[in-house]
Amino acid sequence: MAKFCENCGSELKEDQDVCLGCGKSIKKAVKKGGHNGYFISTSIIMLVISFCLFCAFFYEGEEPLVFFVPALFSTAAAIVCLAGKKNKVAVIVSGALYICGAIVNIIGIEDISIFTILSLVFAGINIGFGCKMKK
């Protein structure tokens, strides 16, 4: 697993004693990189919600803008987030897909739902993380 300098963020090799980027001692300045736990947990949450929306659509058989289309956007966003959790563009795209799903859901029900709130919160966090990523 890659390690990074807490002081400057440079990638560190296992045998380094000093960061080549800033000169700080490695023993005090080693940090794991990434937010994998966040990406995995939010993706699982949104996949479960998407599954519930798909079930509601197939049970009711109506209102694709309320259930089916937002579930498609959410499923796509969760998959992109999981597959590209270390890729800046993929994380930002997943945030944009969450926003699209939330907008379609708002149009379909003409109100705000739990799905909409979660989608917008996760979208904001994903886009924020994505903008701060180096790659």
Buried (B, 14 or more C-beta within 10 A) or exposed (E): EEBBBBBEEBBBEEEBEBBEBEEBEBEEBBEEBBBEEBBBEBBEBBBEBBEEBBEBBEEEEEEBBBBBBBBBBBBBBBBBBBEBBBBBEBBBBBBBBBBBBBBBBBEBBEEEBEBBEBBBEBBEBBBEBBEEBEE
